[in-house]
Amino acid sequence: MLHSPENALPAPRLGEPYLLTPGPLTTAYEVKEAMLRDWGSWDADFRAMTRSLCDQLLALAGDRDGEFACVPMQGSGSFCVEAMLGTFVPRDGKVLVLANGAYGLRAAETMKYLGRAYTLIDKGDYLPPRGDEVGAALDADPAITHVIAIHCETSSGILNPVAEISEAVYARGRKLLIDSMSAFGALPLDVTEIRYEAMVSSANKCIEGVPGFGFVIARKSELEAAKGNSHSLALDVYAQWAYLQKTGQWRYTPPTHVVAAFLKALELHAAEGGVAGRGARYTRNRDVMVEGMRALGFETLLKDRWLSPIIVTFFCPADPNFVFSTFYDLMKAKGFIIYPGKLTVVDSFRVGCIGRMDEHVMRKVVGAAKEALAEMGVASAAPPAAAIAERAKLAA
Ligand SMILES: *Cc1c(COP(=O)(O)O)cnc(C)c1O
């Protein structure tokens, strides 16, 4: 019943292609429609919208005791990561950055811009940072005060073991910050199950809103202690929180339409069964898509254990007739926008599983890939031996 075609989600009404990308992504028509009216940012109606948004996000994070606060922040996700690092890490603090892809490296670059001390564990493209190596790094450097981990590293699609990392961090009395940008709302990050001081996510990922703001969910005691830490006026999470508490308003112009759309997206999220329901649909999307692509001969970069239900990286086929830009154009003409790969060593591309689409759409994606290969004259989607060797070497 649940997976019958009659229950398929409606296709984009304006005929636009599906975005098989990790945000911005395909949103429901009702979400876009919610942006058709204007709101005064100081008005009681909009203040109530902000309050509702924060309350709902705190509930998704499992904050039952009121120990955490939700602070929305204008800008894309990276603005929120920068705001979190600049606000919660004291100027004389030191951060251990756990990287295994572009977003971890971006966090390290942010630390460089902030001019605050950091050290980096760089696992390359494919491997998760494990609890024991985090523990060893913390033991070796008592100056480290904070660790930042990426929940789902969207550049490869790897799902990092944040629970194990959290245990290693708190066993040594340090503090954890999490970039859960592409996971929150579809994968559990319950404050009663995984300890952390603050996490960030944004409107246009698993909650399926449109881009324009992100949010920080942080322990109130950490927010109190963070006063005066920030390097930036606009990105000071403490100041935004304090003003929000005092006035019910964002400090500077909020993206009012985006907030309205996000509230509609939260309504659809709840109707789907919250984090569990959303996660189940994405998991099904991934399973159907990966199985179909493998049947065509494509191979995933990651072993099943680390495959997130968010986005999947495939190796480009070895066949000399395969040209990614042609494949991309053919897929787009068939109604699907895919995503180029971000690996440093071998050619790859990515297919997102998130956004307003279901397994019926994923079957069409596989059908479109099959047609595109045939149109390009690609006989086999098997990757080059070098890609398999690279994967075997790094995963050993
Ligand atoms: C999307 C994303 C970000 C933020 O990217 P923006 O382009 O600034 O929205 C940060 N971290 C991860 C893991 C992401 O997936």
The ligand as an SDF file (V2000), in Angstrom:
LIG
                    3D

 15 15  0  0  0  0  0  0  0  0999 V2000
   25.0960   21.8700    2.1470 C   0  0  0  0  0  0  0  0  0  0  0  0
   26.1370   21.6830    3.1870 C   0  0  0  0  0  0  0  0  0  0  0  0
   26.7640   22.7760    3.8270 C   0  0  0  0  0  0  0  0  0  0  0  0
   26.4350   24.2150    3.5060 C   0  0  0  0  0  0  0  0  0  0  0  0
   26.5870   24.5530    2.1940 O   0  0  0  0  0  0  0  0  0  0  0  0
   25.9520   25.8990    1.6600 P   0  0  0  0  0  0  0  0  0  0  0  0
   26.2510   25.8270    0.1930 O   0  0  0  0  0  0  0  0  0  0  0  0
   26.6390   27.0200    2.3240 O   0  0  0  0  0  0  0  0  0  0  0  0
   24.4970   25.8600    1.9860 O   0  0  0  0  0  0  0  0  0  0  0  0
   27.6630   22.5200    4.8380 C   0  0  0  0  0  0  0  0  0  0  0  0
   27.9540   21.2770    5.2120 N   0  0  0  0  0  0  0  0  0  0  0  0
   27.3870   20.1970    4.6210 C   0  0  0  0  0  0  0  0  0  0  0  0
   27.7500   18.8380    5.1160 C   0  0  0  0  0  0  0  0  0  0  0  0
   26.4620   20.3610    3.5910 C   0  0  0  0  0  0  0  0  0  0  0  0
   25.8860   19.2990    3.0130 O   0  0  0  0  0  0  0  0  0  0  0  0
  1  2  1  0
  2  3  1  0
  2 14  2  0
  3  4  1  0
  3 10  2  0
  4  5  1  0
  5  6  1  0
  6  7  2  0
  6  8  1  0
  6  9  1  0
 10 11  1  0
 11 12  2  0
 12 13  1  0
 12 14  1  0
 14 15  1  0
M  END
$$$$
